[in-house]
């Protein structure tokens, strides 16, 4: 009898867990967008101040944006795996 009650309690929290995973995926996407936007802003300001080093700044900007994108993708995949479990 206690096992059935425990299973019912877990089933009730499954929907809340899936909702939390979906919210986490959304926050990860928004955070990545804000981070990449700040990188672009900083890079454009730096290029405007020193146009002669624009190539180095551009390379570093793209590399950093790729790292942020990878971390965000990893976070979204983890949240989706939680949601499907």
Secondary structure, 3 states (H helix, E strand, C coil): CHHHHHHHHHHHHHHHHHHHHHHHHHHHHHHHHHHHHHHHHHHHHHHHHCHHHHHHHHHHHHHHHHHHHHHHHHHHHHHHHHHHC
